[in-house]
Amino acid sequence: MTTRPPAPSRRALLRAMAVLPATALVLGEAPGLLGTALAAAPAAGSATRYTIVPFLNSNDGTVNVYQSDDATDFRLLQSSAYTPPSNRIRDASIFKHTNGYYYVTYTTHTWQDASTTIGFARSSDRVNWTFLYDYTVPITNLSRAWAPEWFVDSDGSVNVIVSCSVTSDEWIFTPYLLKATNSALTAWTSPVALSGIGSNHIDTYIVKVGSTYHAFTKNETAKYIEYGTASSLAGPYTITRTGDWAGWGSYREGPSVIQLDNGAWRIFFDGYGDGNYYYSDSYDSFATWSAPKALPGISGTARHFTVIKETVTGGPTLTKNATRSFRSGNYTTRYWQEQSALLNLPVVTSSSTTAEKQASTFTVVAGLADANAYSFRDAAGNYLRHYSFRGRFDANDGTASFAKDATFIARTGSASGSVRFESYNYPGYYLRHYNYQLRVEQPDGTDLFRQDSSFVAATAWA
């Protein structure tokens, strides 16, 4: 087996469990959010896909493309996917147009340089990109046009929110609205300043819920991400949350907000003050937020991006009410096996005993807490559930908490045909093998973790 750090001690695990009530669902969630953070499985035959196109901390001349099926564990889809023919590419914002193309708009110069243009490029597959044009923002005495952000309104209109400053005060930014006047996105209305947000705000990102526009914008003086609302896209906005209102800290910028499958809202932002990239979740319509966490794998590498979410066909599926044995994706002779109620990963072959083969055979059923997800039952009728972060089989006691513990969402594995199983009530935590044990743990962004958490549904041993 690959050498890994030692597993957490039992005392450390008990210490971690002690800070959470028995019904706590997400580790590290703030009080008031616990008990609401449930994952949600996509419908059968479909999958959720999140895409980001960040520039790199080490290189602002190109962008990588990453994708994820849980909005947490982003995997590299294409490195150096797009390099503009001239200038830089920073603060790229991505959306998918009704014509099927993906578009990015971006800052064309470094932060030191004056920049009166924003760039545009498009792709049919998120991997191969074509430069379209640099657009000069028509503002008198413009000094800098930074951080353009796409916004598609509920009427289908395509807009860009861009932060601009003028030569009389080149470091005081105001958000402006541009609206596309043709479907090719080559012609735009005259810039209109967003009313109510005011000057000295940058990186304004807007989402619409119902009839209300919600703006997340960085106060360039205080270095905090502020929040306000309006009944019209152009405003006037009323800023109602300032300072460290969400607990994200200062020297934060580039907010991007997306709604997850479970209805929660997730914000991503660049912690340029400490070199990390963070995410935080809200389950009460932006009022309170979870403690920020660094994005595994890409924190410290990726810079200022936006996120798009799509429902795509395919995705991993398992045949329900069928018996299967589950093989490790990276140790091809090791299978799930129930051993004294605990789930472990021993070697199972054709020469194994009948009892060992039976203990490595399970029935796949609809998830006890979500019928689009999965639960796993042994021959005695017990269900796989997580308990103190270990996988084990127990009798169903009929409680809602047991049903949640015993429900897993199928996500794409690291190898073709493999599946990863995300905990239903610990979103972002996956079943993985560690020192021959099956545990539920949060990804660290490494390929090793993805391999250790990938399994193949094989022909049943018994």
C-alpha positions as CSV (number, residue, x, y, z in Angstrom):
1,M,0.0,0.0,0.0
2,T,1.2,3.6,-0.6
3,T,2.7,5.2,2.4
4,R,0.4,7.7,4.0
5,P,0.4,9.8,7.2
6,P,-0.8,7.9,10.2
7,A,-4.6,7.7,10.8
8,P,-6.0,10.0,13.4
9,S,-5.9,8.5,16.9
10,R,-9.1,7.4,18.5
11,R,-8.6,10.2,21.1
12,A,-8.4,12.8,18.3
13,L,-11.5,11.4,16.6
14,L,-13.4,11.5,19.9
15,R,-12.2,15.0,20.5
16,A,-13.5,16.0,17.1
17,M,-16.8,14.3,17.7
18,A,-17.2,15.9,21.1
19,V,-17.5,19.4,19.6
20,L,-20.5,18.4,17.5
21,P,-24.0,17.4,18.6
22,A,-25.1,13.9,17.7
23,T,-27.3,15.4,14.9
24,A,-24.6,17.6,13.4
25,L,-24.3,17.2,9.7
26,V,-21.4,19.2,8.5
27,L,-18.1,19.5,10.3
28,G,-17.1,23.1,11.0
29,E,-20.5,24.6,10.3
30,A,-21.5,27.6,12.3
31,P,-24.3,27.3,15.0
32,G,-27.7,27.6,13.3
33,L,-26.5,26.0,10.1
34,L,-26.1,22.5,11.6
35,G,-28.9,20.1,10.7
36,T,-29.7,21.7,7.3
37,A,-26.6,20.8,5.2
38,L,-27.8,17.7,3.3
39,A,-26.4,16.8,-0.1
40,A,-28.8,16.1,-2.9
41,A,-28.4,13.5,-5.6
42,P,-29.0,14.4,-9.3
43,A,-31.8,12.6,-11.0
44,A,-31.0,9.3,-12.5
45,G,-29.1,9.5,-15.8
46,S,-27.8,13.1,-15.1
47,A,-25.0,14.7,-13.2
48,T,-24.1,18.1,-11.9
49,R,-21.0,19.8,-13.2
50,Y,-19.3,22.9,-12.0
51,T,-16.6,24.7,-14.1
52,I,-14.1,27.3,-13.2
53,V,-11.5,29.1,-15.3
54,P,-8.9,30.8,-13.0
55,F,-5.7,32.4,-13.8
56,L,-2.7,31.1,-11.8
57,N,-1.0,32.6,-8.8
58,S,2.3,32.0,-10.7
59,N,1.1,33.1,-14.1
60,D,-1.5,35.7,-15.2
61,G,-0.8,35.1,-18.9
62,T,-3.0,32.0,-19.2
63,V,-5.9,30.2,-17.5
64,N,-6.6,26.6,-16.5
65,V,-10.0,24.9,-16.6
66,Y,-11.1,22.8,-13.7
67,Q,-14.3,20.9,-13.1
68,S,-16.1,19.3,-10.1
69,D,-19.3,17.4,-9.5
70,D,-19.6,18.6,-5.8
71,A,-18.3,22.2,-6.1
72,T,-15.5,21.4,-3.7
73,D,-13.1,18.9,-5.2
74,F,-12.1,20.6,-8.4
75,R,-10.0,18.5,-10.9
76,L,-7.9,19.8,-13.7
77,L,-9.6,19.5,-17.1
78,Q,-7.1,21.4,-19.2
79,S,-4.0,23.3,-18.2
80,S,-3.1,26.5,-20.1
81,A,-6.4,26.2,-21.9
82,Y,-6.4,29.7,-23.2
83,T,-3.7,32.3,-23.7
84,P,-4.8,35.6,-25.3
85,P,-2.8,36.7,-28.3
86,S,-1.5,39.7,-26.4
87,N,-1.7,41.2,-22.9
88,R,-2.7,39.3,-19.8
89,I,-5.8,37.4,-18.7
90,R,-6.9,37.9,-15.1
91,D,-10.2,37.7,-13.3
92,A,-11.9,35.5,-15.9
93,S,-15.7,35.1,-15.7
94,I,-17.5,32.3,-17.5
95,F,-21.0,31.6,-18.6
96,K,-22.8,29.3,-21.2
97,H,-24.8,31.1,-23.8
98,T,-28.0,29.9,-25.4
99,N,-26.0,29.1,-28.6
100,G,-24.2,26.4,-26.7
101,Y,-20.9,28.2,-26.5
102,Y,-19.0,29.0,-23.3
103,Y,-17.7,32.5,-23.1
104,V,-15.1,34.2,-20.9
105,T,-14.6,37.9,-20.3
106,Y,-11.5,39.0,-18.5
107,T,-9.2,41.8,-17.4
108,T,-6.6,42.3,-20.1
109,H,-3.7,43.9,-18.1
110,T,-1.8,43.4,-14.9
111,W,-2.9,45.4,-11.8
112,Q,-0.1,47.9,-12.2
113,D,-1.0,48.9,-15.8
114,A,-3.7,51.2,-17.0
115,S,-6.3,49.1,-18.9
116,T,-9.3,50.4,-20.9
117,T,-10.3,47.1,-22.4
118,I,-11.9,43.8,-21.4
119,G,-11.3,40.7,-23.4
120,F,-13.6,38.1,-24.8
121,A,-13.1,34.4,-25.9
122,R,-15.3,31.4,-26.5
123,S,-15.2,27.6,-26.6
124,S,-17.5,24.8,-27.6
125,D,-16.0,22.3,-25.1
126,R,-14.4,24.3,-22.3
127,V,-11.0,23.0,-23.5
128,N,-10.3,24.7,-26.8
129,W,-10.8,28.5,-26.7
130,T,-10.8,31.1,-29.5
131,F,-10.0,34.8,-28.9
132,L,-12.9,37.0,-30.0
133,Y,-11.9,40.6,-29.4
134,D,-10.8,43.2,-26.8
135,Y,-13.5,45.7,-26.1
136,T,-12.7,49.3,-25.1
137,V,-15.1,50.4,-22.4
138,P,-16.5,53.8,-23.6
139,I,-16.1,55.9,-20.4
140,T,-14.5,59.3,-20.7
141,N,-11.0,59.5,-19.2
142,L,-11.1,55.8,-18.3
143,S,-8.0,54.6,-16.5
144,R,-8.8,50.9,-15.6
145,A,-11.6,48.4,-16.5
146,W,-11.2,45.4,-14.2
147,A,-12.9,42.2,-13.2
148,P,-15.8,42.0,-15.7
149,E,-18.5,39.6,-14.5
150,W,-21.3,38.0,-16.5
151,F,-24.9,38.3,-15.4
152,V,-27.7,36.7,-17.3
153,D,-31.1,38.2,-16.2
154,S,-34.3,36.3,-15.9
155,D,-35.5,37.9,-19.2
156,G,-32.5,36.2,-20.9
157,S,-30.6,39.5,-21.4
158,V,-26.8,39.1,-21.2
159,N,-24.9,41.7,-19.1
160,V,-21.4,42.4,-17.9
161,I,-20.7,44.1,-14.6
162,V,-17.3,45.8,-14.9
163,S,-15.3,47.8,-12.3
164,C,-13.9,51.0,-13.7
165,S,-11.8,54.0,-12.6
166,V,-11.0,57.3,-14.3
167,T,-7.7,59.1,-14.6
168,S,-8.5,61.7,-12.0
169,D,-8.5,58.9,-9.3
170,E,-7.2,55.7,-10.9
171,W,-7.6,53.5,-7.8
172,I,-11.2,54.4,-7.0
173,F,-13.5,51.9,-8.7
174,T,-17.2,52.1,-9.5
175,P,-19.3,49.2,-10.9
176,Y,-20.8,49.7,-14.3
177,L,-23.4,47.8,-16.3
178,L,-23.0,46.8,-19.9
179,K,-25.9,45.0,-21.7
180,A,-25.4,43.1,-24.9
181,T,-27.5,44.4,-27.8
182,N,-27.0,41.4,-30.1
183,S,-26.8,37.6,-29.6
184,A,-23.2,37.5,-30.9
185,L,-22.1,39.6,-27.8
186,T,-20.2,42.0,-30.0
187,A,-22.3,45.2,-29.3
188,W,-23.0,46.7,-25.9
189,T,-25.1,49.5,-24.4
190,S,-23.3,52.6,-23.0
191,P,-22.0,51.9,-19.5
192,V,-24.3,52.8,-16.6
193,A,-23.0,53.1,-13.1
194,L,-24.8,50.8,-10.7
195,S,-26.7,53.0,-8.3
196,G,-26.3,52.7,-4.6
197,I,-23.1,50.6,-4.4
198,G,-21.0,53.7,-4.8
199,S,-17.4,54.3,-5.6
200,N,-14.5,52.5,-4.2
201,H,-16.1,49.1,-4.7
202,I,-14.7,46.5,-7.0
203,D,-15.5,42.9,-8.1
204,T,-19.2,43.3,-7.9
205,Y,-21.0,39.9,-8.4
206,I,-24.8,39.7,-8.7
207,V,-27.3,36.9,-8.4
208,K,-31.1,37.2,-8.7
209,V,-33.5,35.3,-6.5
210,G,-37.1,35.8,-7.3
211,S,-37.5,39.6,-8.0
212,T,-34.5,40.7,-5.9
213,Y,-31.0,41.3,-7.1
214,H,-28.3,40.4,-4.5
215,A,-24.9,42.1,-4.9
216,F,-21.6,40.9,-3.3
217,T,-19.0,43.6,-3.7
218,K,-15.6,44.3,-2.3
219,N,-15.1,47.5,-0.3
220,E,-11.7,48.6,-1.6
221,T,-10.9,50.6,1.6
222,A,-12.0,48.2,4.2
223,K,-11.0,45.1,2.2
224,Y,-14.2,43.3,3.2
225,I,-16.9,41.7,0.9
226,E,-20.1,43.7,1.4
227,Y,-23.7,42.7,0.6
228,G,-26.7,44.7,-0.7
229,T,-30.0,44.2,-2.5
230,A,-32.1,46.0,-5.1
231,S,-35.3,45.5,-7.1
232,S,-33.6,46.5,-10.3
233,L,-30.4,45.3,-11.9
234,A,-29.1,48.9,-12.2
235,G,-30.1,49.7,-8.7
236,P,-30.4,51.5,-6.4
237,Y,-28.8,49.0,-4.2
238,T,-28.9,49.2,-0.4
239,I,-25.8,47.9,1.2
240,T,-26.9,46.2,4.5
241,R,-23.9,44.1,5.5
242,T,-20.5,45.7,6.0
243,G,-17.3,44.9,7.9
244,D,-16.7,41.3,8.8
245,W,-20.5,40.6,8.8
246,A,-20.1,37.0,7.4
247,G,-17.0,36.0,9.3
248,W,-14.9,35.7,6.1
249,G,-12.2,38.1,7.3
250,S,-10.6,41.0,5.4
251,Y,-8.4,41.1,2.3
252,R,-11.0,39.1,0.5
253,E,-12.0,39.8,-3.1
254,G,-13.4,38.3,-6.3
255,P,-16.7,36.8,-4.9
256,S,-18.6,34.3,-7.0
257,V,-21.9,32.9,-5.8
258,I,-23.6,29.7,-7.0
259,Q,-26.6,27.6,-5.8
260,L,-25.8,24.0,-4.9
261,D,-28.0,21.0,-5.6
262,N,-29.3,21.0,-2.0
263,G,-30.5,24.6,-2.3
264,A,-27.6,26.1,-0.3
265,W,-25.8,29.1,-1.7
266,R,-22.0,28.9,-1.9
267,I,-19.6,31.8,-2.2
268,F,-16.1,31.5,-3.4
269,F,-13.6,34.3,-2.9
270,D,-9.9,35.0,-3.3
271,G,-8.1,35.4,0.1
272,Y,-5.3,37.4,-1.5
273,G,-4.1,38.5,1.9
274,D,-3.1,35.0,3.0
275,G,-2.7,33.3,-0.3
276,N,-5.7,30.9,0.1
277,Y,-8.9,30.5,-1.9
278,Y,-12.0,30.0,0.1
279,Y,-15.6,28.8,0.0
280,S,-18.5,29.3,2.5
281,D,-22.1,28.2,2.5
282,S,-25.5,29.8,3.5
283,Y,-28.7,27.9,4.2
284,D,-30.8,30.8,5.2
285,S,-30.9,33.1,2.1
286,F,-27.5,34.9,2.7
287,A,-28.2,35.8,6.3
288,T,-25.5,33.6,7.9
289,W,-22.6,31.7,6.5
290,S,-20.4,28.8,7.5
291,A,-16.8,29.3,8.5
292,P,-14.7,29.7,5.4
293,K,-12.7,26.7,4.2
294,A,-9.8,26.6,1.8
295,L,-10.6,24.8,-1.4
296,P,-8.7,21.5,-1.4
297,G,-6.1,21.1,-4.1
298,I,-6.3,24.4,-5.8
299,S,-6.1,26.9,-2.9
300,G,-2.9,28.8,-3.4
301,T,-2.8,28.0,-7.1
302,A,-6.0,29.4,-8.5
303,R,-6.8,33.1,-8.6
304,H,-10.1,35.1,-9.1
305,F,-12.7,33.0,-10.9
306,T,-16.4,32.6,-11.3
307,V,-18.3,29.3,-11.3
308,I,-20.9,27.9,-13.7
309,K,-23.2,25.0,-12.8
310,E,-24.7,22.7,-15.4
311,T,-26.8,19.5,-15.4
312,V,-25.3,17.1,-17.9
313,T,-26.3,13.7,-19.1
314,G,-24.6,10.6,-17.9
315,G,-22.9,10.5,-14.5
316,P,-22.3,7.3,-12.5
317,T,-25.3,5.0,-12.0
318,L,-25.7,1.7,-10.2
319,T,-28.4,-0.9,-10.8
320,K,-30.7,-0.8,-7.8
321,N,-31.9,-4.0,-6.2
322,A,-28.9,-5.8,-7.6
323,T,-26.1,-7.6,-5.7
324,R,-22.6,-6.3,-6.2
325,S,-19.1,-6.5,-4.8
326,F,-17.1,-3.3,-4.6
327,R,-13.5,-3.3,-5.7
328,S,-10.9,-0.7,-4.9
329,G,-10.1,1.4,-7.9
330,N,-6.4,1.4,-7.2
331,Y,-5.9,-2.0,-5.4
332,T,-7.6,-4.4,-7.8
333,T,-7.7,-7.4,-5.5
334,R,-9.2,-5.6,-2.5
335,Y,-12.9,-5.4,-1.9
336,W,-15.3,-4.0,0.6
337,Q,-15.9,-6.6,3.2
338,E,-17.9,-6.6,6.4
339,Q,-15.8,-7.7,9.3
340,S,-17.4,-7.7,12.8
341,A,-19.8,-5.0,11.5
342,L,-17.0,-2.7,10.3
343,L,-16.3,-2.2,6.6
344,N,-12.7,-3.0,5.6
345,L,-10.8,-3.7,2.4
346,P,-9.1,-7.1,2.5
347,V,-7.9,-9.1,-0.5
348,V,-10.7,-11.3,-2.0
349,T,-10.0,-13.7,-4.8
350,S,-11.6,-16.8,-6.3
351,S,-9.7,-18.9,-3.7
352,S,-11.2,-16.9,-0.7
353,T,-13.6,-18.8,1.5
354,T,-17.3,-18.8,1.0
355,A,-17.8,-16.8,4.1
356,E,-15.3,-14.1,2.9
357,K,-17.1,-13.9,-0.4
358,Q,-20.5,-13.6,1.2
359,A,-19.2,-10.8,3.5
360,S,-18.0,-9.0,0.3
361,T,-21.4,-9.1,-1.4
362,F,-24.1,-6.4,-0.9
363,T,-27.4,-5.4,-2.3
364,V,-27.6,-1.9,-3.9
365,V,-30.9,-0.2,-3.0
366,A,-32.5,3.3,-3.3
367,G,-31.1,5.7,-0.7
368,L,-33.0,5.6,2.6
369,A,-33.0,9.4,2.7
370,D,-32.9,10.2,-1.0
371,A,-34.3,7.8,-3.6
372,N,-31.9,9.2,-6.3
373,A,-29.0,8.2,-4.1
374,Y,-27.9,4.8,-2.8
375,S,-27.8,2.6,0.3
376,F,-26.1,-0.8,0.7
377,R,-27.5,-3.8,2.5
378,D,-25.8,-6.9,3.7
379,A,-27.2,-10.4,3.6
380,A,-28.6,-10.0,7.2
381,G,-30.5,-6.9,6.2
382,N,-28.1,-4.4,7.9
383,Y,-27.1,-1.2,6.2
384,L,-23.8,0.5,5.5
385,R,-23.7,3.7,7.5
386,H,-20.9,6.0,8.8
387,Y,-20.4,6.1,12.6
388,S,-17.5,8.1,14.1
389,F,-16.2,8.4,10.6
390,R,-16.0,4.6,10.1
391,G,-18.0,2.6,7.6
392,R,-20.0,-0.1,9.4
393,F,-23.2,-2.2,9.0
394,D,-26.0,-1.8,11.5
395,A,-29.7,-2.6,11.7
396,N,-32.0,0.2,10.5
397,D,-33.6,1.7,13.6
398,G,-36.1,3.7,11.5
399,T,-34.8,7.1,12.5
400,A,-34.2,10.0,10.1
401,S,-30.6,10.3,11.3
402,F,-29.9,6.6,10.5
403,A,-31.4,7.0,7.0
404,K,-29.1,10.0,6.4
405,D,-26.0,8.2,7.8
406,A,-26.8,5.2,5.4
407,T,-27.3,7.3,2.2
408,F,-24.5,8.0,-0.3
409,I,-24.5,9.9,-3.5
410,A,-22.7,8.5,-6.6
411,R,-20.0,10.8,-8.0
412,T,-17.6,10.2,-10.9
413,G,-14.5,8.2,-9.9
414,S,-10.9,8.8,-10.8
415,A,-10.8,5.9,-13.3
416,S,-13.2,5.0,-16.1
417,G,-16.1,3.0,-14.7
418,S,-15.4,3.8,-11.1
419,V,-17.6,5.6,-8.6
420,R,-17.1,7.8,-5.6
421,F,-19.6,7.8,-2.8
422,E,-20.3,11.2,-1.1
423,S,-22.0,11.2,2.3
424,Y,-25.5,12.5,2.2
425,N,-25.3,14.3,5.5
426,Y,-21.7,15.3,5.4
427,P,-21.6,17.0,2.0
428,G,-18.1,17.0,0.6
429,Y,-17.0,13.9,2.6
430,Y,-16.4,10.6,0.8
431,L,-16.1,7.0,1.6
432,R,-12.4,6.1,1.1
433,H,-10.0,3.3,2.2
434,Y,-7.3,4.3,4.6
435,N,-5.0,1.6,6.2
436,Y,-7.4,-1.0,4.9
437,Q,-10.4,0.6,6.7
438,L,-13.3,2.2,5.0
439,R,-13.8,5.7,6.4
440,V,-15.7,8.9,5.6
441,E,-13.3,11.8,5.1
442,Q,-13.0,15.2,3.3
443,P,-10.9,15.3,0.1
444,D,-7.5,17.0,0.3
445,G,-7.4,17.7,-3.4
446,T,-4.8,15.1,-4.2
447,D,-5.0,12.4,-6.9
448,L,-4.2,9.8,-4.2
449,F,-7.4,10.7,-2.2
450,R,-9.5,10.4,-5.4
451,Q,-8.0,7.0,-6.2
452,D,-8.5,5.8,-2.6
453,S,-12.2,7.0,-2.8
454,S,-12.9,5.4,-6.1
455,F,-14.6,1.9,-6.3
456,V,-15.8,-0.4,-9.1
457,A,-19.2,-2.1,-8.8
458,A,-18.1,-5.6,-9.8
459,T,-20.0,-8.9,-10.3
460,A,-21.0,-10.2,-6.9
461,W,-18.8,-12.8,-5.3
462,A,-21.7,-14.6,-3.8
